[in-house]
Amino acid sequence: IENRLQGGDASRCRGPYYLGEHDSTYFQSLNLNKRSVSLNVKTPEGRQAFHRLVGTAAAVLNNLRGAQPAKLGLTYAALSPLNPKVVCAHLSAFGRDNERRGWPGYDYMMQAEAGYLSVTGEPGTPPARFGLSIIAFMPGITTALALVSALFGAQKSGRGRDADVSLFDVALHQLSYPGTWYLNHGLVTGRLPRGAHPSAVPVQLYRTADGWIFLMCMTQKFWEELLDIVDAPGGAADPRFATMASRREHRDALTPLLDEALSRAATATWLERMQGRLPAAPVYDMAQALDNPFVSAIGMVRSTPHPARPGFRSFAHPIRLDEQRLPARVASGLGADTESVLGALGYSAAELAAMRARDAI
């Protein structure tokens, strides 16, 4: 449900590439397969139509500021008289039950306050955020899991509930083991050179003859495979590198030895030798990552024709069912499905026209 008077979802008008009025490549990248109903729930007619929708729905999801769902009647307490089994999912910046419930919030803010910028990038450089909006994406996935879990419970009990997820909570939760180290041992994890893992060694970037390679010897077995593949001077015999713990202690001494050995061949050569034996990856830019033949072979980029761009391409869904990629189409235009959706609820053409005249739809 989108508000036509406000131009719909904000991402519809986010550039730099547009696909007509109220549509953009940015919007389509996040909204494939979605239908659009324009509805102003602040009007009596709009609220009535929304309530009819709730009566037929399994779930109602919003991503408003935490103070808004109660004001707009989007909570389980407000909607359960219409549909006792409905699940009401709320994705907000800081939650609905604390002093920040009215605050707006975005990904980069969460990364900053939750400590992500302190562990990202090279030592001695200004704080750095993730290159992608990871704290916008992870809460969406977490909310989907919460919603599906609550739906499963509602099917069994016949009673829905509220399910809450906030960007801030997810950002903190994803601090995972470095966060737990601090909570229990006072260890403050900082930045390490070349994107190194804080405890496993060697897990980081290394130089090759023509660039870089990322190695991930997360187990002793992979370290032994590396020694078998790469002739690192003294690596096998040096007691400083014999165990996971000792390699962590002597990380700075090991790095130049592996640089020297790996610089004797190109990245592609090393990847060919390591294939299937050792976790290793090339370091690609965006173009190289998406032009990778493997991406095409597994069908992760597909054609999803758009009225304004017949050759529009998008990512396939990462979930496969029965070994098949899920179908996809571009998202509908702003309000394009209003008449069909509300018409299925019993609204006549005359009623819809009157609602549009009063800016309810």
Residue frames as qw, qx, qy, qz and C-alpha x, y, z in Angstrom:
[[0.000, 0.889, 0.458, 0.000, 0.00, 0.00, 0.00],
 [0.444, 0.024, 0.042, 0.895, 1.42, 3.37, -1.06],
 [0.058, 0.773, 0.361, -0.519, 0.27, 6.96, -0.63],
 [0.535, 0.575, 0.404, 0.469, -0.25, 8.46, -4.08],
 [0.034, -0.987, -0.104, -0.118, -0.26, 12.03, -2.72],
 [0.458, -0.778, 0.376, 0.208, 3.28, 11.54, -1.39],
 [0.421, 0.663, -0.564, -0.255, 4.56, 9.95, -4.60],
 [0.961, -0.007, -0.265, -0.077, 4.47, 6.42, -3.23],
 [0.858, -0.357, 0.011, 0.369, 7.50, 4.67, -1.84],
 [0.124, -0.902, 0.223, 0.348, 10.45, 7.08, -1.57],
 [0.510, -0.298, 0.666, 0.456, 12.67, 4.78, -3.62],
 [0.567, 0.628, 0.520, 0.117, 10.44, 5.28, -6.68],
 [0.258, 0.960, 0.027, 0.107, 11.98, 8.72, -7.16],
 [0.528, -0.700, 0.388, 0.283, 15.56, 7.86, -6.20],
 [0.614, 0.731, -0.275, -0.119, 18.04, 8.22, -9.07],
 [0.023, 0.508, -0.274, -0.816, 20.21, 8.36, -10.94],
 [0.096, 0.013, -0.812, -0.575, 18.29, 6.14, -13.39],
 [0.486, 0.226, 0.411, -0.737, 14.56, 6.48, -13.94],
 [0.126, 0.162, 0.922, 0.327, 11.97, 4.30, -15.70],
 [0.181, -0.585, -0.544, -0.574, 9.24, 6.87, -16.13],
 [0.318, -0.579, 0.156, -0.735, 7.18, 8.77, -13.57],
 [0.698, -0.452, 0.357, -0.426, 7.31, 7.31, -10.05],
 [0.993, 0.019, 0.092, 0.073, 9.66, 4.52, -11.08],
 [0.080, 0.841, -0.535, -0.019, 13.39, 3.97, -11.04],
 [0.705, 0.278, -0.644, 0.100, 16.02, 1.28, -11.34],
 [0.012, -0.312, 0.698, -0.644, 16.66, 1.78, -7.61],
 [0.661, -0.070, 0.296, -0.686, 13.00, 1.03, -6.82],
 [0.881, 0.206, -0.299, -0.303, 12.84, -2.02, -9.07],
 [0.431, 0.403, -0.760, 0.272, 16.00, -3.49, -7.55],
 [0.100, -0.137, 0.757, -0.631, 14.15, -3.79, -4.22],
 [0.528, 0.196, 0.413, -0.715, 10.55, -4.45, -5.24],
 [0.301, 0.134, -0.801, -0.499, 10.26, -7.15, -7.90],
 [0.268, -0.280, -0.915, -0.110, 6.91, -9.01, -8.00],
 [0.009, -0.379, -0.593, 0.710, 5.11, -6.43, -5.85],
 [0.041, 0.684, 0.597, 0.417, 1.68, -5.06, -6.70],
 [0.153, -0.010, -0.242, 0.958, 0.79, -1.48, -5.80],
 [0.159, -0.742, -0.634, -0.150, -2.40, -0.16, -4.24],
 [0.127, 0.309, -0.168, 0.927, -2.59, 3.57, -3.59],
 [0.484, -0.638, -0.589, -0.105, -4.49, 4.15, -0.37],
 [0.028, 0.492, -0.322, 0.808, -4.63, 7.06, 2.05],
 [0.499, -0.366, -0.772, 0.143, -5.45, 5.42, 5.39],
 [0.129, -0.183, -0.398, 0.890, -5.79, 8.82, 7.04],
 [0.425, -0.058, -0.226, -0.875, -9.12, 9.36, 5.26],
 [0.660, -0.024, 0.541, -0.521, -12.31, 7.59, 6.44],
 [0.861, 0.400, -0.076, -0.305, -12.80, 5.92, 3.06],
 [0.472, 0.576, -0.658, 0.111, -9.17, 4.86, 2.85],
 [0.247, -0.337, 0.792, -0.445, -9.25, 3.40, 6.35],
 [0.801, 0.129, 0.337, -0.478, -12.44, 1.51, 5.54],
 [0.793, 0.494, -0.326, -0.143, -10.84, 0.01, 2.42],
 [0.192, 0.537, -0.770, 0.287, -7.76, -0.90, 4.42],
 [0.518, -0.190, 0.666, -0.502, -9.90, -2.66, 7.00],
 [0.890, 0.294, 0.049, -0.346, -11.57, -4.69, 4.26],
 [0.587, 0.564, -0.575, 0.077, -8.12, -5.74, 3.06],
 [0.148, -0.443, 0.770, -0.434, -7.13, -6.74, 6.59],
 [0.779, -0.017, 0.380, -0.498, -10.17, -8.98, 6.78],
 [0.921, 0.371, -0.072, -0.100, -8.79, -11.04, 3.88],
 [0.361, 0.727, -0.542, 0.219, -5.10, -10.83, 4.80],
 [0.872, -0.199, -0.378, 0.240, -2.79, -13.19, 6.64],
 [0.590, -0.360, -0.159, 0.705, -0.40, -10.40, 7.65],
 [0.143, 0.969, 0.114, 0.164, 0.08, -6.64, 7.73],
 [0.728, -0.156, -0.027, 0.667, 3.65, -5.34, 7.52],
 [0.124, 0.982, 0.070, 0.127, 4.82, -1.76, 7.92],
 [0.710, 0.027, -0.144, 0.689, 8.22, -0.05, 8.03],
 [0.080, -0.876, -0.137, -0.456, 7.20, 3.18, 9.74],
 [0.053, 0.487, -0.553, 0.674, 8.74, 5.01, 12.68],
 [0.268, -0.127, -0.913, 0.280, 7.99, 3.13, 15.88],
 [0.168, 0.269, 0.495, -0.809, 5.42, 5.64, 17.12],
 [0.376, 0.170, -0.355, -0.839, 3.30, 5.50, 13.95],
 [0.304, -0.134, -0.912, -0.241, 1.69, 2.00, 13.94],
 [0.090, -0.446, -0.757, 0.470, -0.36, 2.72, 17.07],
 [0.161, 0.434, 0.076, -0.883, -1.44, 6.12, 15.73],
 [0.402, 0.245, -0.537, -0.701, -2.51, 4.62, 12.40],
 [0.821, -0.035, 0.314, -0.477, -4.17, 1.55, 13.89],
 [0.659, 0.464, -0.571, -0.154, -1.73, -0.98, 12.46],
 [0.130, -0.390, 0.842, -0.350, -1.19, -3.03, 15.63],
 [0.280, -0.166, -0.940, -0.100, -2.69, -6.39, 16.50],
 [0.025, 0.388, 0.661, -0.642, -4.78, -4.76, 19.22],
 [0.316, 0.424, -0.024, -0.848, -6.35, -2.46, 16.63],
 [0.473, 0.297, -0.591, -0.583, -6.79, -5.02, 13.83],
 [0.004, -0.036, 0.992, -0.118, -7.58, -8.27, 15.66],
 [0.468, 0.360, 0.547, -0.594, -11.33, -7.46, 15.90],
 [0.582, 0.552, -0.244, -0.545, -11.33, -7.48, 12.08],
 [0.828, 0.317, -0.460, -0.039, -9.24, -10.63, 11.75],
 [0.716, -0.644, 0.251, -0.097, -8.13, -12.55, 14.89],
 [0.921, -0.022, 0.224, 0.317, -5.51, -14.53, 12.93],
 [0.462, 0.839, -0.073, 0.278, -3.78, -11.53, 11.35],
 [0.737, -0.298, -0.067, 0.603, -0.06, -11.08, 12.09],
 [0.117, 0.989, 0.035, 0.082, 1.12, -7.47, 12.41],
 [0.796, -0.061, 0.005, 0.602, 4.82, -7.06, 11.66],
 [0.036, -0.998, -0.016, 0.042, 6.59, -3.80, 12.45],
 [0.764, 0.094, 0.022, 0.638, 10.02, -2.91, 11.07],
 [0.072, -0.991, -0.076, -0.078, 11.30, 0.37, 12.50],
 [0.380, 0.708, -0.431, 0.411, 14.57, 2.12, 13.19],
 [0.047, 0.406, -0.694, 0.593, 14.62, 1.74, 16.98],
 [0.198, -0.274, -0.921, 0.192, 11.48, -0.18, 17.99],
 [0.288, -0.598, -0.439, -0.606, 8.07, 0.80, 19.34],
 [0.667, -0.647, -0.368, -0.024, 8.56, 0.67, 23.09],
 [0.647, -0.311, -0.148, 0.681, 11.41, 3.00, 24.00],
 [0.103, -0.769, -0.109, 0.622, 12.45, 6.66, 24.09],
 [0.085, -0.374, 0.547, 0.744, 13.58, 6.57, 20.45],
 [0.451, 0.390, 0.803, 0.010, 10.37, 5.15, 19.01],
 [0.357, 0.861, 0.269, -0.241, 9.63, 8.39, 17.15],
 [0.193, -0.685, 0.467, 0.525, 13.09, 8.71, 15.64],
 [0.802, 0.558, -0.138, -0.161, 13.77, 8.15, 11.94],
 [0.520, -0.572, 0.601, 0.202, 16.75, 5.99, 11.11],
 [0.757, 0.578, -0.248, -0.174, 18.77, 4.62, 8.22],
 [0.959, 0.081, -0.155, 0.221, 21.44, 2.03, 7.59],
 [0.513, 0.503, -0.322, 0.616, 24.56, 4.20, 7.79],
 [0.371, -0.662, 0.257, -0.598, 23.43, 5.62, 11.15],
 [0.929, -0.321, 0.067, -0.169, 23.11, 2.12, 12.57],
 [0.850, 0.270, -0.216, 0.397, 26.53, 1.10, 11.28],
 [0.187, 0.644, -0.316, 0.671, 28.01, 4.18, 12.94],
 [0.508, -0.578, 0.298, -0.565, 26.40, 3.78, 16.36],
 [0.970, -0.186, 0.066, -0.142, 26.71, 0.00, 16.55],
 [0.534, -0.635, 0.500, 0.249, 30.46, 0.10, 16.00],
 [0.858, 0.369, 0.317, 0.162, 30.69, -1.19, 12.43],
 [0.400, 0.887, -0.141, 0.182, 32.77, 1.74, 11.21],
 [0.356, -0.782, 0.506, -0.072, 35.41, 0.92, 13.81],
 [0.693, -0.204, 0.681, 0.122, 36.07, -2.54, 12.35],
 [0.705, 0.599, 0.363, 0.114, 35.76, -1.72, 8.65],
 [0.372, 0.901, -0.170, 0.148, 38.66, -0.52, 6.49],
 [0.731, 0.273, -0.380, 0.496, 42.38, -0.26, 7.05],
 [0.559, -0.615, -0.296, 0.470, 44.03, 0.77, 10.33],
 [0.359, -0.357, 0.068, 0.860, 44.93, 4.45, 10.56],
 [0.008, 0.285, 0.515, 0.808, 42.26, 5.63, 8.10],
 [0.394, -0.122, 0.183, -0.893, 39.01, 7.52, 8.83],
 [0.519, 0.136, 0.758, -0.371, 36.02, 5.44, 9.97],
 [0.255, 0.175, -0.687, -0.658, 34.55, 3.51, 7.05],
 [0.733, 0.105, 0.360, -0.568, 31.10, 2.07, 6.45],
 [0.615, 0.140, 0.757, 0.170, 30.25, -1.10, 4.56],
 [0.020, -0.148, 0.525, 0.838, 30.10, -0.54, 0.83],
 [0.328, -0.352, -0.715, -0.507, 26.53, -1.90, 0.77],
 [0.438, -0.422, 0.170, -0.775, 23.54, -1.12, 2.99],
 [0.404, 0.021, -0.909, 0.101, 23.90, -4.27, 5.04],
 [0.016, 0.230, 0.718, -0.657, 21.84, -2.95, 7.98],
 [0.538, 0.219, -0.043, -0.813, 18.98, -2.13, 5.64],
 [0.621, 0.175, -0.670, -0.367, 18.99, -5.61, 4.11],
 [0.277, 0.047, -0.912, 0.300, 19.47, -7.83, 7.18],
 [0.297, 0.147, 0.568, -0.754, 16.50, -6.42, 9.13],
 [0.643, 0.229, -0.253, -0.686, 14.31, -7.08, 6.10],
 [0.576, 0.136, -0.802, -0.086, 15.36, -10.73, 6.10],
 [0.080, -0.012, -0.806, 0.586, 14.94, -10.90, 9.88],
 [0.470, 0.160, 0.244, -0.833, 11.45, -9.42, 9.60],
 [0.674, 0.177, -0.524, -0.490, 10.52, -11.96, 6.94],
 [0.418, 0.050, -0.882, 0.211, 11.61, -14.76, 9.28],
 [0.134, 0.095, 0.619, -0.768, 9.66, -13.22, 12.18],
 [0.571, 0.180, -0.069, -0.798, 6.59, -12.85, 9.98],
 [0.651, 0.126, -0.691, -0.287, 6.69, -16.42, 8.67],
 [0.262, 0.010, -0.863, 0.433, 7.24, -17.77, 12.18],
 [0.290, 0.145, 0.447, -0.834, 4.31, -15.77, 13.54],
 [0.641, 0.170, -0.334, -0.669, 2.12, -16.93, 10.65],
 [0.516, 0.070, -0.854, -0.002, 2.98, -20.53, 11.45],
 [0.047, -0.101, -0.753, 0.648, 1.97, -19.92, 15.07],
 [0.445, 0.175, 0.125, -0.869, -1.27, -18.24, 14.00],
 [0.614, 0.105, -0.632, -0.462, -2.21, -21.22, 11.85],
 [0.431, -0.059, -0.869, 0.235, -1.86, -23.50, 14.87],
 [0.096, -0.258, -0.642, 0.716, -3.43, -21.26, 17.52],
 [0.063, 0.722, 0.634, 0.269, -5.95, -19.27, 15.49],
 [0.234, -0.931, -0.160, 0.230, -4.57, -16.09, 17.03],
 [0.566, 0.651, -0.086, 0.499, -2.23, -13.56, 15.45],
 [0.591, -0.637, -0.134, 0.477, 0.22, -11.26, 17.21],
 [0.175, 0.961, -0.206, -0.061, 2.62, -8.35, 16.81],
 [0.878, -0.031, 0.093, 0.468, 6.14, -9.09, 15.56],
 [0.010, -0.989, 0.099, 0.106, 8.73, -6.36, 16.00],
 [0.803, 0.046, 0.107, 0.584, 12.17, -5.93, 14.42],
 [0.003, 0.978, -0.027, -0.209, 14.34, -2.81, 14.51],
 [0.635, 0.672, -0.266, 0.272, 17.40, -1.82, 12.51],
 [0.126, -0.750, 0.523, -0.385, 19.27, -0.99, 15.71],
 [0.814, -0.305, 0.441, -0.222, 18.57, -4.36, 17.34],
 [0.935, 0.328, 0.088, 0.102, 19.69, -6.27, 14.25],
 [0.387, 0.785, -0.359, 0.324, 22.83, -4.14, 13.92],
 [0.381, -0.638, 0.577, -0.340, 23.81, -4.94, 17.52],
 [0.921, -0.072, 0.347, -0.160, 22.94, -8.63, 17.15],
 [0.841, 0.514, -0.065, 0.157, 25.20, -8.92, 14.10],
 [0.048, -0.821, 0.536, -0.190, 28.20, -7.84, 16.16],
 [0.941, 0.045, -0.327, -0.073, 28.18, -11.58, 16.95],
 [0.867, -0.207, -0.256, 0.374, 31.42, -13.01, 18.33],
 [0.371, 0.339, -0.222, 0.835, 33.41, -9.72, 18.50],
 [0.400, -0.579, -0.014, -0.711, 30.55, -8.26, 20.50],
 [0.885, -0.405, -0.203, -0.106, 30.42, -11.31, 22.76],
 [0.713, 0.127, -0.318, 0.611, 34.20, -11.14, 23.25],
 [0.046, 0.467, -0.197, 0.861, 33.82, -7.60, 24.54],
 [0.642, -0.523, -0.114, -0.549, 30.84, -8.38, 26.76],
 [0.933, -0.336, -0.127, -0.003, 32.64, -11.27, 28.44],
 [0.826, -0.117, -0.024, 0.550, 36.36, -10.52, 28.15],
 [0.151, -0.871, -0.015, 0.466, 36.62, -6.79, 27.53],
 [0.518, -0.074, 0.534, 0.664, 38.31, -7.30, 24.15],
 [0.351, 0.766, 0.087, -0.532, 37.76, -4.37, 21.76],
 [0.696, 0.221, 0.541, 0.416, 38.12, -5.70, 18.22],
 [0.082, 0.758, -0.122, -0.635, 39.58, -3.10, 15.87],
 [0.707, 0.660, -0.142, -0.210, 40.64, -2.93, 12.26],
 [0.713, -0.322, 0.521, 0.341, 43.27, -5.25, 10.86],
 [0.096, 0.550, -0.511, -0.654, 45.26, -4.79, 7.65],
 [0.237, 0.184, -0.808, -0.507, 43.96, -6.27, 4.42],
 [0.727, -0.162, -0.196, -0.638, 40.54, -7.22, 5.77],
 [0.325, 0.206, -0.900, 0.203, 42.01, -9.88, 8.05],
 [0.688, -0.483, -0.496, -0.217, 39.88, -12.06, 10.30],
 [0.303, -0.795, 0.316, -0.420, 40.32, -11.11, 13.98],
 [0.681, -0.478, 0.531, -0.160, 41.28, -14.61, 15.11],
 [0.908, 0.174, 0.361, 0.127, 41.81, -17.04, 12.20],
 [0.078, 0.819, -0.461, -0.334, 45.14, -16.82, 10.30],
 [0.093, -0.199, 0.266, 0.939, 45.83, -16.76, 7.39],
 [0.211, 0.682, 0.698, 0.063, 42.48, -15.26, 6.45],
 [0.019, -0.800, -0.021, 0.599, 43.04, -12.05, 4.49],
 [0.614, 0.784, -0.059, -0.068, 44.22, -10.50, 1.24],
 [0.657, -0.407, 0.419, 0.476, 47.59, -11.50, -0.20],
 [0.260, 0.732, -0.345, -0.526, 49.53, -10.16, -3.15],
 [0.848, 0.201, 0.454, 0.185, 49.89, -12.15, -6.36],
 [0.496, -0.045, 0.405, 0.767, 51.89, -11.44, -9.51],
 [0.052, 0.366, 0.470, 0.802, 49.02, -9.44, -11.02],
 [0.397, -0.554, -0.165, -0.712, 46.88, -8.32, -8.09],
 [0.352, -0.342, 0.623, -0.609, 45.27, -9.85, -5.02],
 [0.582, -0.161, -0.765, -0.223, 43.75, -13.05, -3.74],
 [0.521, -0.483, 0.331, -0.620, 41.66, -13.63, -0.61],
 [0.496, 0.092, -0.859, 0.088, 42.58, -16.79, 1.27],
 [0.626, -0.469, 0.147, -0.605, 40.50, -18.31, 4.06],
 [0.519, 0.133, -0.819, 0.204, 42.37, -20.95, 6.02],
 [0.555, -0.522, 0.083, -0.643, 39.70, -21.22, 8.68],
 [0.939, -0.311, 0.105, -0.102, 40.89, -24.67, 9.81],
 [0.453, -0.593, 0.618, 0.249, 44.20, -26.43, 10.34],
 [0.721, 0.259, 0.611, 0.199, 43.40, -28.66, 7.38],
 [0.462, 0.863, 0.175, 0.107, 43.20, -25.70, 5.02],
 [0.184, -0.882, 0.411, 0.138, 46.53, -24.38, 6.33],
 [0.615, -0.264, 0.703, 0.242, 48.11, -27.72, 5.48],
 [0.642, 0.580, 0.472, 0.167, 46.54, -27.62, 2.01],
 [0.177, 0.979, -0.088, -0.050, 47.99, -24.14, 1.51],
 [0.382, -0.677, 0.593, 0.210, 51.47, -25.38, 2.41],
 [0.688, 0.093, 0.685, 0.221, 51.08, -28.21, -0.10],
 [0.511, 0.764, 0.365, 0.150, 50.05, -25.81, -2.88],
 [0.157, 0.952, -0.140, 0.224, 52.30, -22.83, -2.13],
 [0.792, 0.018, -0.292, 0.535, 56.01, -23.10, -1.45],
 [0.214, -0.938, 0.037, -0.272, 56.24, -20.54, 1.34],
 [0.495, 0.475, -0.577, 0.443, 59.87, -20.29, 2.49],
 [0.144, 0.176, -0.747, 0.625, 60.14, -21.91, 5.91],
 [0.560, -0.275, -0.045, -0.780, 56.38, -21.92, 6.40],
 [0.862, -0.166, -0.435, -0.202, 56.00, -25.62, 7.13],
 [0.705, 0.004, -0.533, 0.468, 58.98, -25.90, 9.44],
 [0.040, 0.406, -0.292, 0.865, 58.61, -22.64, 11.37],
 [0.248, -0.353, -0.838, 0.335, 57.11, -23.36, 14.82],
 [0.114, 0.231, 0.210, -0.943, 55.59, -19.85, 14.84],
 [0.518, 0.160, -0.317, -0.778, 53.08, -21.05, 12.23],
 [0.123, 0.054, -0.991, -0.011, 52.40, -24.57, 13.46],
 [0.026, -0.487, -0.841, 0.232, 49.00, -23.98, 15.11],
 [0.002, 0.793, 0.459, 0.400, 46.01, -21.66, 14.77],
 [0.437, -0.866, -0.158, 0.188, 46.97, -19.91, 18.01],
 [0.574, -0.413, 0.250, 0.662, 50.61, -19.43, 17.08],
 [0.354, 0.389, 0.490, 0.695, 49.76, -18.15, 13.60],
 [0.141, -0.897, -0.368, -0.199, 47.44, -15.59, 15.14],
 [0.533, -0.750, 0.021, 0.391, 50.26, -14.43, 17.42],
 [0.423, -0.382, 0.459, 0.681, 52.70, -14.15, 14.52],
 [0.528, 0.719, 0.450, -0.045, 50.33, -12.87, 11.80],
 [0.157, 0.942, -0.175, -0.240, 52.63, -9.95, 10.87],
 [0.305, -0.529, 0.735, 0.297, 55.59, -12.29, 10.30],
 [0.568, 0.219, 0.785, 0.114, 53.56, -14.69, 8.14],
 [0.453, 0.801, 0.255, -0.296, 52.07, -12.07, 5.80],
 [0.187, 0.793, -0.455, -0.360, 55.30, -11.13, 3.94],
 [0.330, -0.249, 0.894, 0.175, 56.26, -14.79, 3.54],
 [0.508, 0.465, 0.723, -0.048, 52.95, -15.61, 1.86],
 [0.322, 0.869, -0.010, -0.377, 53.13, -12.41, -0.21],
 [0.063, -0.628, 0.688, 0.359, 56.52, -13.49, -1.51],
 [0.374, 0.013, 0.918, 0.131, 55.36, -16.99, -2.39],
 [0.444, 0.633, 0.615, -0.156, 52.06, -15.96, -3.99],
 [0.190, 0.840, -0.147, -0.486, 53.70, -13.17, -5.99],
 [0.281, -0.334, 0.789, 0.433, 55.38, -15.81, -8.14],
 [0.123, 0.301, 0.857, 0.400, 52.16, -16.48, -10.10],
 [0.265, -0.236, -0.225, -0.907, 49.00, -14.71, -11.23],
 [0.511, -0.059, 0.491, -0.703, 45.76, -14.85, -9.30],
 [0.833, 0.217, -0.174, -0.478, 44.07, -17.05, -11.92],
 [0.564, 0.347, -0.743, 0.097, 46.92, -19.56, -11.70],
 [0.057, -0.183, 0.784, -0.590, 46.61, -19.84, -7.94],
 [0.660, 0.066, 0.257, -0.703, 42.82, -20.17, -8.13],
 [0.791, 0.277, -0.458, -0.295, 43.19, -23.02, -10.61],
 [0.418, 0.271, -0.810, 0.308, 45.58, -24.83, -8.28],
 [0.155, -0.082, 0.675, -0.717, 43.43, -24.22, -5.20],
 [0.609, -0.060, -0.278, -0.740, 40.07, -25.06, -6.78],
 [0.851, -0.203, -0.404, -0.268, 38.16, -27.54, -4.62],
 [0.727, -0.033, -0.520, 0.446, 40.97, -27.77, -2.07],
 [0.351, -0.253, -0.344, 0.833, 41.28, -24.40, -0.40],
 [0.092, 0.870, 0.473, -0.107, 38.77, -21.54, 0.12],
 [0.341, -0.310, 0.215, 0.861, 40.11, -18.72, -2.06],
 [0.358, 0.798, 0.483, -0.048, 38.60, -15.96, -4.18],
 [0.426, 0.333, 0.185, 0.820, 39.67, -13.34, -6.70],
 [0.082, -0.569, -0.343, 0.743, 39.14, -9.67, -5.83],
 [0.258, 0.484, 0.623, 0.558, 36.66, -8.22, -8.34],
 [0.137, 0.125, 0.110, -0.977, 35.15, -4.82, -8.89],
 [0.575, 0.328, 0.447, -0.602, 31.40, -4.51, -9.58],
 [0.625, 0.525, -0.335, -0.470, 31.73, -5.07, -13.33],
 [0.282, 0.364, -0.887, -0.017, 33.96, -8.11, -12.95],
 [0.303, 0.013, 0.827, -0.474, 31.67, -9.58, -10.30],
 [0.628, 0.416, 0.365, -0.547, 28.57, -9.33, -12.49],
 [0.613, 0.583, -0.409, -0.342, 30.27, -10.30, -15.76],
 [0.299, -0.379, 0.871, -0.090, 31.65, -13.41, -14.08],
 [0.489, 0.087, -0.725, -0.477, 30.67, -16.43, -16.28],
 [0.176, -0.148, -0.924, 0.307, 29.70, -18.36, -13.14],
 [0.270, 0.299, 0.390, -0.828, 26.96, -15.80, -12.39],
 [0.549, 0.277, -0.367, -0.698, 25.47, -16.43, -15.81],
 [0.383, 0.110, -0.910, -0.115, 25.84, -20.20, -15.51],
 [0.093, -0.244, -0.862, 0.434, 23.81, -20.38, -12.29],
 [0.084, -0.614, -0.626, -0.474, 21.12, -17.99, -13.53],
 [0.315, -0.545, -0.472, 0.617, 21.50, -15.31, -10.88],
 [0.106, 0.405, -0.096, -0.903, 20.93, -12.50, -13.41],
 [0.338, 0.424, 0.828, 0.143, 17.77, -12.66, -15.45],
 [0.035, -0.220, -0.372, -0.901, 15.70, -10.66, -17.91],
 [0.018, 0.576, 0.717, -0.392, 12.66, -8.96, -16.34],
 [0.204, 0.421, 0.424, 0.775, 11.19, -6.75, -19.09],
 [0.042, -0.542, -0.419, 0.727, 9.91, -3.33, -18.02],
 [0.409, 0.792, 0.453, 0.000, 7.46, -1.23, -20.09],
 [0.093, 0.970, -0.157, -0.158, 10.05, 1.54, -20.27],
 [0.014, 0.671, -0.732, -0.115, 13.02, -0.79, -20.75],
 [0.935, 0.108, -0.163, -0.295, 12.32, -4.14, -22.45],
 [0.727, 0.333, -0.534, 0.277, 15.87, -5.30, -21.80],
 [0.384, -0.706, 0.361, -0.474, 15.74, -4.62, -18.05],
 [0.698, 0.093, -0.686, 0.181, 17.81, -7.12, -16.07],
 [0.524, -0.659, 0.250, -0.478, 17.60, -7.98, -12.40],
 [0.016, -0.355, 0.905, -0.233, 18.95, -10.43, -9.87],
 [0.656, -0.227, -0.660, -0.287, 17.16, -13.73, -9.48],
 [0.653, -0.632, 0.157, -0.387, 15.90, -14.62, -6.02],
 [0.100, 0.538, -0.821, 0.165, 18.57, -16.49, -4.04],
 [0.585, -0.047, 0.719, -0.372, 16.00, -19.03, -2.75],
 [0.409, 0.178, -0.727, -0.522, 15.26, -21.96, -5.03],
 [0.693, -0.029, 0.515, -0.503, 12.30, -24.30, -4.62],
 [0.889, 0.234, 0.393, -0.019, 12.45, -27.79, -6.12],
 [0.617, -0.171, 0.411, 0.649, 15.77, -26.72, -7.63],
 [0.317, 0.646, 0.465, 0.516, 14.08, -23.97, -9.63],
 [0.150, 0.001, -0.129, 0.980, 14.55, -20.20, -9.51],
 [0.163, 0.611, 0.635, -0.443, 11.43, -18.35, -8.39],
 [0.343, 0.648, 0.478, 0.484, 9.53, -16.43, -11.09],
 [0.252, -0.492, -0.163, 0.817, 9.96, -12.68, -11.26],
 [0.269, 0.727, 0.434, 0.458, 8.38, -9.63, -12.86],
 [0.201, 0.267, -0.178, 0.926, 8.96, -5.91, -12.40],
 [0.013, -0.421, -0.653, 0.630, 6.99, -4.11, -9.71],
 [0.173, 0.747, 0.605, 0.216, 3.74, -2.43, -10.67],
 [0.154, 0.468, 0.036, 0.870, 3.48, 1.29, -11.27],
 [0.046, 0.022, 0.540, -0.840, 2.27, 3.50, -8.45],
 [0.500, 0.236, 0.415, -0.723, -1.33, 2.50, -7.70],
 [0.351, 0.231, -0.690, -0.590, -1.59, 0.33, -10.80],
 [0.313, -0.157, -0.936, -0.047, -3.40, -2.45, -8.93],
 [0.207, 0.039, 0.475, -0.855, -5.76, -0.29, -6.88],
 [0.646, 0.095, -0.140, -0.744, -8.89, -0.90, -8.95],
 [0.686, 0.087, -0.699, -0.183, -8.34, -4.66, -9.34],
 [0.295, 0.015, -0.810, 0.507, -7.55, -5.24, -5.66],
 [0.254, 0.127, 0.452, -0.845, -10.33, -3.08, -4.26],
 [0.622, 0.108, -0.363, -0.685, -12.72, -4.26, -6.96],
 [0.544, 0.005, -0.839, 0.001, -12.18, -7.82, -5.73],
 [0.090, -0.132, -0.717, 0.679, -13.32, -6.59, -2.29],
 [0.093, 0.642, 0.758, -0.068, -16.64, -5.45, -3.76],
 [0.013, -0.606, -0.050, 0.794, -16.00, -1.78, -4.59],
 [0.577, 0.671, 0.460, 0.074, -17.83, -0.59, -7.69],
 [0.508, 0.340, 0.199, 0.766, -16.33, 1.62, -10.38],
 [0.133, -0.820, -0.207, -0.517, -18.44, 4.52, -9.13],
 [0.677, -0.728, -0.057, 0.089, -17.25, 4.03, -5.56],
 [0.752, -0.124, 0.132, 0.634, -13.63, 3.90, -6.68],
 [0.294, 0.580, 0.226, 0.725, -14.08, 7.09, -8.71],
 [0.368, -0.861, -0.153, -0.318, -15.59, 8.86, -5.70],
 [0.783, -0.531, 0.023, 0.321, -12.74, 7.69, -3.48],
 [0.636, 0.161, 0.175, 0.734, -10.20, 8.95, -5.98],
 [0.043, 0.763, 0.219, 0.607, -11.94, 12.32, -6.11],
 [0.526, -0.827, 0.011, -0.198, -11.57, 12.58, -2.33],
 [0.273, 0.689, -0.624, 0.248, -7.91, 11.51, -2.46],
 [0.797, -0.373, 0.395, -0.264, -8.64, 8.33, -0.52],
 [0.867, 0.043, 0.420, 0.264, -6.94, 6.30, -3.26]]
